[in-house]
Protein backbone atom coordinates (compact mmCIF):
# COMPACT_ATOMS: atom_id res chain seq x y z
CA UNK A 1 0.00 0.00 0.00
CA UNK A 2 1.51 3.40 -1.01
CA UNK A 3 2.77 5.63 1.74
CA UNK A 4 0.73 8.55 0.42
CA UNK A 5 -2.46 6.47 0.86
CA UNK A 6 -1.54 5.59 4.45
CA UNK A 7 -0.91 9.27 5.11
CA UNK A 8 -4.33 10.19 3.74
CA UNK A 9 -5.99 7.62 5.98
CA UNK A 10 -4.18 9.09 8.98
CA UNK A 11 -5.34 12.60 8.10
CA UNK A 12 -8.94 11.44 7.85
CA UNK A 13 -8.81 9.30 11.00
CA UNK A 14 -7.33 11.99 13.26
CA UNK A 15 -10.32 14.34 13.29
CA UNK A 16 -12.72 11.39 13.57
CA UNK A 17 -10.87 10.14 16.64
CA UNK A 18 -10.96 13.62 18.15
CA UNK A 19 -14.73 13.77 17.57
CA UNK A 20 -15.13 10.46 19.36
CA UNK A 21 -13.32 11.81 22.39
CA UNK A 22 -15.27 15.09 22.44
CA UNK A 23 -13.69 18.39 23.39
CA UNK A 24 -10.06 18.48 24.49
CA UNK A 25 -8.08 21.46 25.82
CA UNK A 26 -5.36 22.73 23.52
CA UNK A 27 -3.40 24.49 26.26
CA UNK A 28 -3.09 24.35 30.09
CA UNK A 29 -6.32 24.61 32.09
CA UNK A 30 -6.48 27.10 34.98
CA UNK A 31 -8.63 26.48 38.05
CA UNK A 32 -9.23 29.61 40.07
CA UNK A 33 -9.72 29.19 43.82
CA UNK A 34 -11.24 32.37 45.36
CA UNK A 35 -9.70 31.67 48.78
CA UNK A 36 -6.23 31.80 50.25
CA UNK A 37 -3.49 29.28 49.57
CA UNK A 38 -3.44 26.54 52.18
CA UNK A 39 -7.18 26.73 52.87
CA UNK A 40 -9.38 23.63 52.79
CA UNK A 41 -10.68 24.46 49.31
CA UNK A 42 -7.14 25.16 48.10
CA UNK A 43 -5.87 21.76 49.16
CA UNK A 44 -8.85 20.02 47.61
CA UNK A 45 -8.56 22.02 44.37
CA UNK A 46 -4.90 21.09 43.97
CA UNK A 47 -5.60 17.40 44.59
CA UNK A 48 -8.42 17.48 42.03
CA UNK A 49 -6.27 19.32 39.47
CA UNK A 50 -3.55 16.69 39.78
CA UNK A 51 -6.07 13.97 38.95
CA UNK A 52 -7.69 15.84 36.07
CA UNK A 53 -4.45 16.71 34.24
CA UNK A 54 -3.67 13.25 32.81
CA UNK A 55 -7.31 12.81 31.81
CA UNK A 56 -7.37 16.08 29.88
CA UNK A 57 -3.91 15.72 28.40
CA UNK A 58 -2.86 19.20 29.58
CA UNK A 59 -1.43 20.66 32.81
CA UNK A 60 -4.15 21.87 35.22
CA UNK A 61 -2.94 24.79 37.34
CA UNK A 62 -4.60 26.20 40.48
CA UNK A 63 -4.45 29.98 40.99
CA UNK A 64 -5.59 31.75 44.18
CA UNK A 65 -7.47 35.07 44.03
CA UNK A 66 -8.87 35.63 47.50
CA UNK A 67 -10.77 38.63 48.86
CA UNK A 68 -14.33 39.76 49.66
CA UNK A 69 -15.32 36.33 51.05
CA UNK A 70 -14.61 34.70 47.69
CA UNK A 71 -16.19 37.48 45.63
CA UNK A 72 -13.00 38.80 44.03
CA UNK A 73 -11.88 35.52 42.49
CA UNK A 74 -15.38 34.42 41.53
CA UNK A 75 -15.99 37.71 39.68
CA UNK A 76 -12.71 37.22 37.81
CA UNK A 77 -13.68 33.69 36.78
CA UNK A 78 -17.08 34.93 35.58
CA UNK A 79 -15.35 37.21 33.07
CA UNK A 80 -13.24 34.41 31.56
CA UNK A 81 -13.81 33.07 28.05
CA UNK A 82 -16.29 30.15 28.09
CA UNK A 83 -13.95 27.73 26.33
CA UNK A 84 -13.12 25.26 29.10
CA UNK A 85 -9.65 26.59 29.80
CA UNK A 86 -10.51 28.74 32.84
CA UNK A 87 -12.60 27.22 35.63
CA UNK A 88 -13.68 28.02 39.19
CA UNK A 89 -13.38 25.78 42.26
CA UNK A 90 -15.67 27.18 44.93
CA UNK A 91 -18.38 26.46 47.50
CA UNK A 92 -22.03 27.07 46.67
CA UNK A 93 -22.13 29.93 49.17
CA UNK A 94 -20.45 32.29 46.67
CA UNK A 95 -23.53 31.90 44.46
CA UNK A 96 -26.27 31.55 47.07
CA UNK A 97 -25.15 34.28 49.48
CA UNK A 98 -22.78 36.85 47.96
CA UNK A 99 -25.06 38.06 45.10
CA UNK A 100 -27.98 38.31 47.56
CA UNK A 101 -26.04 40.70 49.76
CA UNK A 102 -25.11 43.23 47.08
CA UNK A 103 -23.63 43.79 43.64
CA UNK A 104 -20.62 41.49 43.22
CA UNK A 105 -20.31 41.26 39.44
CA UNK A 106 -21.83 37.80 39.07
CA UNK A 107 -24.79 35.58 39.95
CA UNK A 108 -25.35 31.83 39.90
CA UNK A 109 -26.40 32.25 36.26
CA UNK A 110 -22.87 33.45 35.47
CA UNK A 111 -21.59 29.88 35.81
CA UNK A 112 -22.31 26.37 34.59
CA UNK A 113 -21.88 23.56 37.16
CA UNK A 114 -19.40 20.83 36.21
CA UNK A 115 -19.19 18.49 39.20
CA UNK A 116 -19.43 18.50 42.96
CA UNK A 117 -16.27 17.32 44.68
CA UNK A 118 -16.54 18.41 48.32
CA UNK A 119 -18.97 18.81 51.20
CA UNK A 120 -18.03 20.45 54.48
CA UNK A 121 -20.04 19.73 57.61
CA UNK A 122 -20.13 22.29 60.43
CA UNK A 123 -19.62 21.67 64.13
CA UNK A 124 -20.22 23.45 67.44
CA UNK A 125 -17.06 23.65 69.55
CA UNK A 126 -16.05 25.04 72.94
CA UNK A 127 -12.74 25.31 74.76
CA UNK A 128 -11.79 22.27 76.89
CA UNK A 129 -12.48 24.05 80.18
CA UNK A 130 -15.89 25.38 79.09
CA UNK A 131 -18.78 24.88 81.53
CA UNK A 132 -20.83 23.57 78.61
CA UNK A 133 -20.41 19.80 78.42
CA UNK A 134 -23.21 19.27 75.94
CA UNK A 135 -25.36 21.15 73.48
CA UNK A 136 -28.20 20.89 76.02
CA UNK A 137 -26.05 22.80 78.53
CA UNK A 138 -25.38 25.52 75.97
CA UNK A 139 -29.04 25.92 74.96
CA UNK A 140 -30.15 25.98 78.60
CA UNK A 141 -27.70 28.79 79.35
CA UNK A 142 -28.89 30.73 76.30
CA UNK A 143 -32.48 30.43 77.49
CA UNK A 144 -31.54 31.63 80.95
CA UNK A 145 -29.46 34.55 79.69
CA UNK A 146 -30.89 35.79 76.36
CA UNK A 147 -28.30 37.41 74.07
CA UNK A 148 -25.57 37.01 76.70
CA UNK A 149 -23.95 33.86 75.25
CA UNK A 150 -21.50 34.74 72.47
CA UNK A 151 -20.22 32.74 69.54
CA UNK A 152 -17.56 33.23 66.89
CA UNK A 153 -17.80 32.45 63.19
CA UNK A 154 -15.77 33.10 60.03
CA UNK A 155 -17.84 36.00 58.72
CA UNK A 156 -21.31 37.45 58.24
CA UNK A 157 -23.47 35.17 56.07
CA UNK A 158 -20.83 32.42 56.01
CA UNK A 159 -22.26 28.91 56.32
CA UNK A 160 -21.11 28.60 59.99
CA UNK A 161 -22.90 31.88 60.74
CA UNK A 162 -26.05 30.72 58.95
CA UNK A 163 -25.91 27.39 60.80
CA UNK A 164 -25.88 29.21 64.15
CA UNK A 165 -28.74 31.49 63.04
CA UNK A 166 -30.84 28.48 62.07
CA UNK A 167 -30.04 26.63 65.31
CA UNK A 168 -31.04 29.68 67.37
CA UNK A 169 -34.31 29.88 65.43
CA UNK A 170 -35.15 26.20 65.93
CA UNK A 171 -34.12 26.24 69.61
CA UNK A 172 -35.93 29.51 70.31
CA UNK A 173 -32.93 31.26 71.86
CA UNK A 174 -30.98 34.46 71.33
CA UNK A 175 -27.18 34.29 71.11
CA UNK A 176 -24.77 37.07 70.21
CA UNK A 177 -22.58 36.54 67.16
CA UNK A 178 -19.00 37.80 66.87
CA UNK A 179 -17.76 37.76 63.25
CA UNK A 180 -14.12 37.20 62.29
CA UNK A 181 -12.19 37.23 59.01
CA UNK A 182 -11.27 33.57 59.22
CA UNK A 183 -11.43 30.49 61.39
CA UNK A 184 -7.88 30.68 62.80
CA UNK A 185 -8.85 33.93 64.56
CA UNK A 186 -12.11 32.37 65.77
CA UNK A 187 -10.24 29.45 67.31
CA UNK A 188 -7.68 31.73 68.96
CA UNK A 189 -10.40 33.75 70.71
CA UNK A 190 -12.41 30.65 71.57
CA UNK A 191 -9.41 29.11 73.33
CA UNK A 192 -8.78 32.41 75.11
CA UNK A 193 -12.36 32.52 76.38
CA UNK A 194 -13.32 35.67 74.47
CA UNK A 195 -16.34 33.88 72.97
CA UNK A 196 -18.41 31.13 74.60
CA UNK A 197 -18.59 28.81 71.61
CA UNK A 198 -17.88 28.70 67.89
CA UNK A 199 -19.40 27.19 64.80
CA UNK A 200 -16.57 25.85 62.63
CA UNK A 201 -16.00 23.93 59.43
CA UNK A 202 -15.15 20.42 60.60
CA UNK A 203 -11.75 20.51 58.92
CA UNK A 204 -10.73 23.13 61.47
CA UNK A 205 -11.10 20.53 64.23
CA UNK A 206 -8.24 18.45 62.83
CA UNK A 207 -5.66 20.28 64.95
CA UNK A 208 -7.47 19.20 68.13
CA UNK A 209 -7.60 21.06 71.42
CA UNK A 210 -11.34 21.81 71.37
CA UNK A 211 -14.41 20.03 72.71
CA UNK A 212 -17.04 19.33 70.06
CA UNK A 213 -20.65 19.50 71.27
CA UNK A 214 -22.40 18.58 68.05
CA UNK A 215 -22.08 18.12 64.32
CA UNK A 216 -24.46 19.70 61.81
CA UNK A 217 -25.06 16.60 59.70
CA UNK A 218 -27.75 13.94 59.10
CA UNK A 219 -25.54 11.28 60.73
CA UNK A 220 -22.43 11.06 62.89
CA UNK A 221 -19.09 11.68 61.25
CA UNK A 222 -16.81 8.65 60.91
CA UNK A 223 -13.82 10.61 62.28
CA UNK A 224 -15.80 11.78 65.34
CA UNK A 225 -18.12 8.82 66.01
CA UNK A 226 -18.50 9.73 69.69
CA UNK A 227 -19.92 13.20 68.92
CA UNK A 228 -23.72 13.28 68.44
CA UNK A 229 -25.27 15.25 65.64
CA UNK A 230 -27.27 18.38 66.37
CA UNK A 231 -30.30 16.55 65.01
CA UNK A 232 -29.80 13.69 67.47
CA UNK A 233 -29.92 16.26 70.25
CA UNK A 234 -33.35 17.47 69.23
CA UNK A 235 -32.69 20.27 66.74
CA UNK A 236 -33.51 19.63 63.07
CA UNK A 237 -30.62 21.63 61.64
CA UNK A 238 -28.02 20.14 59.28
CA UNK A 239 -26.60 22.76 56.90
CA UNK A 240 -23.53 21.88 54.89
CA UNK A 241 -21.14 23.74 52.65
CA UNK A 242 -20.77 21.94 49.36
CA UNK A 243 -19.13 22.86 46.10
CA UNK A 244 -16.80 21.88 43.34
CA UNK A 245 -15.94 22.83 39.81
CA UNK A 246 -17.74 25.44 37.66
CA UNK A 247 -17.22 26.96 34.21
CA UNK A 248 -18.22 30.40 32.89
CA UNK A 249 -21.77 30.45 31.52
CA UNK A 250 -21.90 29.76 27.80
CA UNK A 251 -19.31 26.99 27.88
CA UNK A 252 -20.39 24.41 25.24
CA UNK A 253 -22.19 21.29 26.46
CA UNK A 254 -19.54 18.99 24.96
CA UNK A 255 -16.85 20.82 26.89
CA UNK A 256 -18.83 20.59 30.13
CA UNK A 257 -19.34 16.87 29.57
CA UNK A 258 -15.62 16.21 29.06
CA UNK A 259 -14.71 18.27 32.14
CA UNK A 260 -17.42 16.53 34.19
CA UNK A 261 -16.02 13.11 33.34
CA UNK A 262 -12.46 14.16 34.22
CA UNK A 263 -13.62 15.79 37.46
CA UNK A 264 -15.65 12.80 38.65
CA UNK A 265 -12.89 10.33 37.79
CA UNK A 266 -10.29 12.43 39.62
CA UNK A 267 -12.55 12.81 42.67
CA UNK A 268 -12.88 9.03 42.89
CA UNK A 269 -9.13 8.38 42.86
CA UNK A 270 -7.38 7.38 46.05
CA UNK A 271 -5.00 10.36 45.77
CA UNK A 272 -7.92 12.79 46.02
CA UNK A 273 -9.78 10.73 48.61
CA UNK A 274 -6.79 10.70 50.96
CA UNK A 275 -6.58 14.51 50.90
CA UNK A 276 -10.36 14.77 51.32
CA UNK A 277 -10.30 12.45 54.33
CA UNK A 278 -7.79 14.71 56.10
CA UNK A 279 -10.24 17.58 55.50
CA UNK A 280 -13.05 15.64 57.25
CA UNK A 281 -14.82 15.06 53.93
CA UNK A 282 -17.50 12.36 53.55
CA UNK A 283 -16.49 9.15 51.80
CA UNK A 284 -18.29 10.02 48.55
CA UNK A 285 -18.67 13.80 48.19
CA UNK A 286 -18.75 13.82 44.39
CA UNK A 287 -21.86 14.37 42.25
CA UNK A 288 -22.48 14.96 38.55
CA UNK A 289 -23.43 18.15 36.73
CA UNK A 290 -27.19 17.70 36.98
CA UNK A 291 -27.09 16.85 40.70
CA UNK A 292 -24.87 19.83 41.49
CA UNK A 293 -27.16 22.18 39.54
CA UNK A 294 -30.26 20.93 41.36
CA UNK A 295 -28.61 21.15 44.77
CA UNK A 296 -27.36 24.65 44.06
CA UNK A 297 -30.91 25.78 43.18
CA UNK A 298 -32.19 24.42 46.50
CA UNK A 299 -29.33 26.06 48.38
CA UNK A 300 -30.07 29.48 46.85
CA UNK A 301 -33.69 29.26 48.07
CA UNK A 302 -32.66 28.07 51.54
CA UNK A 303 -29.98 30.73 51.99
CA UNK A 304 -32.43 33.44 50.92
CA UNK A 305 -34.61 32.46 53.89
CA UNK A 306 -31.69 32.43 56.33
CA UNK A 307 -30.41 35.78 55.08
CA UNK A 308 -33.85 37.13 55.87
CA UNK A 309 -33.39 35.96 59.46
CA UNK A 310 -30.08 37.86 59.65
CA UNK A 311 -31.82 41.02 58.47
CA UNK A 312 -34.51 40.59 61.12
CA UNK A 313 -31.90 40.02 63.84
CA UNK A 314 -30.12 43.21 62.92
C-alpha positions as CSV (number, residue, x, y, z in Angstrom):
1,X,0.0,0.0,0.0
2,X,1.5,3.4,-1.0
3,X,2.8,5.6,1.7
4,X,0.7,8.6,0.4
5,X,-2.5,6.5,0.9
6,X,-1.5,5.6,4.4
7,X,-0.9,9.3,5.1
8,X,-4.3,10.2,3.7
9,X,-6.0,7.6,6.0
10,X,-4.2,9.1,9.0
11,X,-5.3,12.6,8.1
12,X,-8.9,11.4,7.9
13,X,-8.8,9.3,11.0
14,X,-7.3,12.0,13.3
15,X,-10.3,14.3,13.3
16,X,-12.7,11.4,13.6
17,X,-10.9,10.1,16.6
18,X,-11.0,13.6,18.2
19,X,-14.7,13.8,17.6
20,X,-15.1,10.5,19.4
21,X,-13.3,11.8,22.4
22,X,-15.3,15.1,22.4
23,X,-13.7,18.4,23.4
24,X,-10.1,18.5,24.5
25,X,-8.1,21.5,25.8
26,X,-5.4,22.7,23.5
27,X,-3.4,24.5,26.3
28,X,-3.1,24.4,30.1
29,X,-6.3,24.6,32.1
30,X,-6.5,27.1,35.0
31,X,-8.6,26.5,38.0
32,X,-9.2,29.6,40.1
33,X,-9.7,29.2,43.8
34,X,-11.2,32.4,45.4
35,X,-9.7,31.7,48.8
36,X,-6.2,31.8,50.2
37,X,-3.5,29.3,49.6
38,X,-3.4,26.5,52.2
39,X,-7.2,26.7,52.9
40,X,-9.4,23.6,52.8
41,X,-10.7,24.5,49.3
42,X,-7.1,25.2,48.1
43,X,-5.9,21.8,49.2
44,X,-8.9,20.0,47.6
45,X,-8.6,22.0,44.4
46,X,-4.9,21.1,44.0
47,X,-5.6,17.4,44.6
48,X,-8.4,17.5,42.0
49,X,-6.3,19.3,39.5
50,X,-3.5,16.7,39.8
51,X,-6.1,14.0,39.0
52,X,-7.7,15.8,36.1
53,X,-4.5,16.7,34.2
54,X,-3.7,13.2,32.8
55,X,-7.3,12.8,31.8
56,X,-7.4,16.1,29.9
57,X,-3.9,15.7,28.4
58,X,-2.9,19.2,29.6
59,X,-1.4,20.7,32.8
60,X,-4.1,21.9,35.2
61,X,-2.9,24.8,37.3
62,X,-4.6,26.2,40.5
63,X,-4.4,30.0,41.0
64,X,-5.6,31.7,44.2
65,X,-7.5,35.1,44.0
66,X,-8.9,35.6,47.5
67,X,-10.8,38.6,48.9
68,X,-14.3,39.8,49.7
69,X,-15.3,36.3,51.1
70,X,-14.6,34.7,47.7
71,X,-16.2,37.5,45.6
72,X,-13.0,38.8,44.0
73,X,-11.9,35.5,42.5
74,X,-15.4,34.4,41.5
75,X,-16.0,37.7,39.7
76,X,-12.7,37.2,37.8
77,X,-13.7,33.7,36.8
78,X,-17.1,34.9,35.6
79,X,-15.3,37.2,33.1
80,X,-13.2,34.4,31.6
81,X,-13.8,33.1,28.0
82,X,-16.3,30.1,28.1
83,X,-14.0,27.7,26.3
84,X,-13.1,25.3,29.1
85,X,-9.6,26.6,29.8
86,X,-10.5,28.7,32.8
87,X,-12.6,27.2,35.6
88,X,-13.7,28.0,39.2
89,X,-13.4,25.8,42.3
90,X,-15.7,27.2,44.9
91,X,-18.4,26.5,47.5
92,X,-22.0,27.1,46.7
93,X,-22.1,29.9,49.2
94,X,-20.4,32.3,46.7
95,X,-23.5,31.9,44.5
96,X,-26.3,31.6,47.1
97,X,-25.1,34.3,49.5
98,X,-22.8,36.9,48.0
99,X,-25.1,38.1,45.1
100,X,-28.0,38.3,47.6
101,X,-26.0,40.7,49.8
102,X,-25.1,43.2,47.1
103,X,-23.6,43.8,43.6
104,X,-20.6,41.5,43.2
105,X,-20.3,41.3,39.4
106,X,-21.8,37.8,39.1
107,X,-24.8,35.6,40.0
108,X,-25.4,31.8,39.9
109,X,-26.4,32.3,36.3
110,X,-22.9,33.5,35.5
111,X,-21.6,29.9,35.8
112,X,-22.3,26.4,34.6
113,X,-21.9,23.6,37.2
114,X,-19.4,20.8,36.2
115,X,-19.2,18.5,39.2
116,X,-19.4,18.5,43.0
117,X,-16.3,17.3,44.7
118,X,-16.5,18.4,48.3
119,X,-19.0,18.8,51.2
120,X,-18.0,20.5,54.5
121,X,-20.0,19.7,57.6
122,X,-20.1,22.3,60.4
123,X,-19.6,21.7,64.1
124,X,-20.2,23.4,67.4
125,X,-17.1,23.7,69.6
126,X,-16.0,25.0,72.9
127,X,-12.7,25.3,74.8
128,X,-11.8,22.3,76.9
129,X,-12.5,24.1,80.2
130,X,-15.9,25.4,79.1
131,X,-18.8,24.9,81.5
132,X,-20.8,23.6,78.6
133,X,-20.4,19.8,78.4
134,X,-23.2,19.3,75.9
135,X,-25.4,21.2,73.5
136,X,-28.2,20.9,76.0
137,X,-26.1,22.8,78.5
138,X,-25.4,25.5,76.0
139,X,-29.0,25.9,75.0
140,X,-30.2,26.0,78.6
141,X,-27.7,28.8,79.3
142,X,-28.9,30.7,76.3
143,X,-32.5,30.4,77.5
144,X,-31.5,31.6,81.0
145,X,-29.5,34.5,79.7
146,X,-30.9,35.8,76.4
147,X,-28.3,37.4,74.1
148,X,-25.6,37.0,76.7
149,X,-24.0,33.9,75.2
150,X,-21.5,34.7,72.5
151,X,-20.2,32.7,69.5
152,X,-17.6,33.2,66.9
153,X,-17.8,32.5,63.2
154,X,-15.8,33.1,60.0
155,X,-17.8,36.0,58.7
156,X,-21.3,37.5,58.2
157,X,-23.5,35.2,56.1
158,X,-20.8,32.4,56.0
159,X,-22.3,28.9,56.3
160,X,-21.1,28.6,60.0
161,X,-22.9,31.9,60.7
162,X,-26.1,30.7,59.0
163,X,-25.9,27.4,60.8
164,X,-25.9,29.2,64.1
165,X,-28.7,31.5,63.0
166,X,-30.8,28.5,62.1
167,X,-30.0,26.6,65.3
168,X,-31.0,29.7,67.4
169,X,-34.3,29.9,65.4
170,X,-35.1,26.2,65.9
171,X,-34.1,26.2,69.6
172,X,-35.9,29.5,70.3
173,X,-32.9,31.3,71.9
174,X,-31.0,34.5,71.3
175,X,-27.2,34.3,71.1
176,X,-24.8,37.1,70.2
177,X,-22.6,36.5,67.2
178,X,-19.0,37.8,66.9
179,X,-17.8,37.8,63.3
180,X,-14.1,37.2,62.3
181,X,-12.2,37.2,59.0
182,X,-11.3,33.6,59.2
183,X,-11.4,30.5,61.4
184,X,-7.9,30.7,62.8
185,X,-8.9,33.9,64.6
186,X,-12.1,32.4,65.8
187,X,-10.2,29.4,67.3
188,X,-7.7,31.7,69.0
189,X,-10.4,33.7,70.7
190,X,-12.4,30.6,71.6
191,X,-9.4,29.1,73.3
192,X,-8.8,32.4,75.1
193,X,-12.4,32.5,76.4
194,X,-13.3,35.7,74.5
195,X,-16.3,33.9,73.0
196,X,-18.4,31.1,74.6
197,X,-18.6,28.8,71.6
198,X,-17.9,28.7,67.9
199,X,-19.4,27.2,64.8
200,X,-16.6,25.8,62.6
201,X,-16.0,23.9,59.4
202,X,-15.1,20.4,60.6
203,X,-11.8,20.5,58.9
204,X,-10.7,23.1,61.5
205,X,-11.1,20.5,64.2
206,X,-8.2,18.4,62.8
207,X,-5.7,20.3,65.0
208,X,-7.5,19.2,68.1
209,X,-7.6,21.1,71.4
210,X,-11.3,21.8,71.4
211,X,-14.4,20.0,72.7
212,X,-17.0,19.3,70.1
213,X,-20.7,19.5,71.3
214,X,-22.4,18.6,68.0
215,X,-22.1,18.1,64.3
216,X,-24.5,19.7,61.8
217,X,-25.1,16.6,59.7
218,X,-27.7,13.9,59.1
219,X,-25.5,11.3,60.7
220,X,-22.4,11.1,62.9
221,X,-19.1,11.7,61.3
222,X,-16.8,8.7,60.9
223,X,-13.8,10.6,62.3
224,X,-15.8,11.8,65.3
225,X,-18.1,8.8,66.0
226,X,-18.5,9.7,69.7
227,X,-19.9,13.2,68.9
228,X,-23.7,13.3,68.4
229,X,-25.3,15.3,65.6
230,X,-27.3,18.4,66.4
231,X,-30.3,16.5,65.0
232,X,-29.8,13.7,67.5
233,X,-29.9,16.3,70.2
234,X,-33.4,17.5,69.2
235,X,-32.7,20.3,66.7
236,X,-33.5,19.6,63.1
237,X,-30.6,21.6,61.6
238,X,-28.0,20.1,59.3
239,X,-26.6,22.8,56.9
240,X,-23.5,21.9,54.9
241,X,-21.1,23.7,52.6
242,X,-20.8,21.9,49.4
243,X,-19.1,22.9,46.1
244,X,-16.8,21.9,43.3
245,X,-15.9,22.8,39.8
246,X,-17.7,25.4,37.7
247,X,-17.2,27.0,34.2
248,X,-18.2,30.4,32.9
249,X,-21.8,30.5,31.5
250,X,-21.9,29.8,27.8
251,X,-19.3,27.0,27.9
252,X,-20.4,24.4,25.2
253,X,-22.2,21.3,26.5
254,X,-19.5,19.0,25.0
255,X,-16.8,20.8,26.9
256,X,-18.8,20.6,30.1
257,X,-19.3,16.9,29.6
258,X,-15.6,16.2,29.1
259,X,-14.7,18.3,32.1
260,X,-17.4,16.5,34.2
261,X,-16.0,13.1,33.3
262,X,-12.5,14.2,34.2
263,X,-13.6,15.8,37.5
264,X,-15.7,12.8,38.7
265,X,-12.9,10.3,37.8
266,X,-10.3,12.4,39.6
267,X,-12.6,12.8,42.7
268,X,-12.9,9.0,42.9
269,X,-9.1,8.4,42.9
270,X,-7.4,7.4,46.0
271,X,-5.0,10.4,45.8
272,X,-7.9,12.8,46.0
273,X,-9.8,10.7,48.6
274,X,-6.8,10.7,51.0
275,X,-6.6,14.5,50.9
276,X,-10.4,14.8,51.3
277,X,-10.3,12.4,54.3
278,X,-7.8,14.7,56.1
279,X,-10.2,17.6,55.5
280,X,-13.1,15.6,57.3
281,X,-14.8,15.1,53.9
282,X,-17.5,12.4,53.5
283,X,-16.5,9.1,51.8
284,X,-18.3,10.0,48.6
285,X,-18.7,13.8,48.2
286,X,-18.7,13.8,44.4
287,X,-21.9,14.4,42.2
288,X,-22.5,15.0,38.6
289,X,-23.4,18.2,36.7
290,X,-27.2,17.7,37.0
291,X,-27.1,16.8,40.7
292,X,-24.9,19.8,41.5
293,X,-27.2,22.2,39.5
294,X,-30.3,20.9,41.4
295,X,-28.6,21.1,44.8
296,X,-27.4,24.7,44.1
297,X,-30.9,25.8,43.2
298,X,-32.2,24.4,46.5
299,X,-29.3,26.1,48.4
300,X,-30.1,29.5,46.9
301,X,-33.7,29.3,48.1
302,X,-32.7,28.1,51.5
303,X,-30.0,30.7,52.0
304,X,-32.4,33.4,50.9
305,X,-34.6,32.5,53.9
306,X,-31.7,32.4,56.3
307,X,-30.4,35.8,55.1
308,X,-33.9,37.1,55.9
309,X,-33.4,36.0,59.5
310,X,-30.1,37.9,59.7
311,X,-31.8,41.0,58.5
312,X,-34.5,40.6,61.1
313,X,-31.9,40.0,63.8
314,X,-30.1,43.2,62.9
